[in-house]
Amino acid sequence: GAGVSQSPRYKVAKRGQDVALRCDPISGHVSLFWYQQALGQGPEFLTYFQNEAQLDKSGLPSDRFFAERPEGSVSTLKIQRTQQEDSAVYLCASSSTNTGDGYTFGSGTRLTVV
Amino acid sequence: AQSVTQPDIHITVSEGASLELRCNYSYGATPYLFWYVQSPGQGLQLLLKYFSGDTLVQGIKGFEAEFKRSQSSFNLRKPSVHWSDAAEYFCAVVPNTGFQKLVFGTGTRLLVSP
C-alpha cells in the first residue's frame, strides 16, 4: 500500500484482557519497528524485525508483550493480561534501508486499558 | 548516559515570527540526527536528517537544522512560522553503532498565536 497501515485505530481493553495490534508495512520494506508512545512522551523502541527475523526485542517492557512477523510482511504486537500502564499509542514504522532514514510511520493504535 | 534532550516542553510563537527548537544529544560518536513532526492523531513525519557533510540541513515545510559538533546540538529553525506549524516536534538519533533504531527526545509542543 501507499503507507503504513495500523489497526485498530483505537482499542479499549479491560484490565486483564489480551489485545492484538496489527501493522501492515509498505510493500517491500524489509525493516519493521514497533514503538510505544506514552502520553506526553516521545516514542520508545519496543522491537525490530528484518523480514521475518526479530533481531531486537530489548525494548519490550515485560514478557506479556510479544511481537511476530511470520511471513516478513504484516506484523502483530500482542499484549497479554493488559495493565493500566500499557495504555499508550503503539506506533509501527517500516523502512527499506538500514541507515535510519526512510522510516515511514503509521498513525498508531491508541490503547486504553480500563 | 546516552540520551537525547529537548529542554523546552512547550514553546509559543507568534505567527510570522522565527522559531528555534533545541536538541542536544549525548553519545560518544556523532549519531545520525533527525527531526520529526507529529500532528494530533497523526503518525510521525520526517522533516529533515543529518548524516554527514554540510552542517546546515534543509528540510520540508521551510524548516532547517544546524549540526554543531562542539555543542552536541541539532537545533531546528524556521524563519517565519505559520499557524499550521502548531504540532509536537521530536528530535531523534540513530546511535552510530550499526543498529538502526531511533531514539527520541521527549518532544517540544509548538503553539502558534495569532
Chai-1 contact restraints between the chains, C-beta under 6 A:
chainA,res_idxA,chainB,res_idxB,connection_type,confidence,min_distance_angstrom,max_distance_angstrom,comment,restraint_id
A,Q41,B,T106,contact,1.0,0.0,6.0,A-B,restraint_1
A,G42,B,F90,contact,1.0,0.0,6.0,A-B,restraint_2
A,G42,B,F104,contact,1.0,0.0,6.0,A-B,restraint_3
A,G42,B,G105,contact,1.0,0.0,6.0,A-B,restraint_4
A,G42,B,T106,contact,1.0,0.0,6.0,A-B,restraint_5
A,G42,B,G107,contact,1.0,0.0,6.0,A-B,restraint_6
A,P43,B,F104,contact,1.0,0.0,6.0,A-B,restraint_7
A,F45,B,K101,contact,1.0,0.0,6.0,A-B,restraint_8
A,Y48,B,K101,contact,1.0,0.0,6.0,A-B,restraint_9
A,N98,B,Q100,contact,1.0,0.0,6.0,A-B,restraint_10
A,G100,B,Y32,contact,1.0,0.0,6.0,A-B,restraint_11
A,G100,B,V94,contact,1.0,0.0,6.0,A-B,restraint_12
A,G100,B,Q100,contact,1.0,0.0,6.0,A-B,restraint_13
A,D101,B,K49,contact,1.0,0.0,6.0,A-B,restraint_14
A,F105,B,G43,contact,1.0,0.0,6.0,A-B,restraint_15
A,F105,B,L44,contact,1.0,0.0,6.0,A-B,restraint_16
A,G106,B,G43,contact,1.0,0.0,6.0,A-B,restraint_17
A,S107,B,Q42,contact,1.0,0.0,6.0,A-B,restraint_18
A,S107,B,G43,contact,1.0,0.0,6.0,A-B,restraint_19
